[in-house]
């Protein structure tokens, strides 16, 4: 094993369970939230004790995945363009330059 530290910061080369099968507290590799240990039987998943705290922080963040910022950027890129999001002029109307071409009328009407 690598990147394991005892609570006092001393490097650990192995995890040793006590007579009750309990492991001593230790620090695992930075950023790893789940380790698997094999004590001679089936592998056992060890989950970091700060997982719930990290999840709470993630859920409380304003935009943890950057998806809101990306959506806003995509919308802004399409504003004021044909087939995009219209912006109204000073009279509250959509300017003709923002309208898509109309396939139903190719020539202006004749009098």
Secondary structure, 3 states (H helix, E strand, C coil): CCCEEECCCCEECCCCCCCCCCCCCEECCCCCCEEEEECCCCEEEEECCCHHHHHHHHHHCCCCCCHHHHHHHHHHHCECCCCCECCECCCCCECHHHCCCCCCCCCCCCC
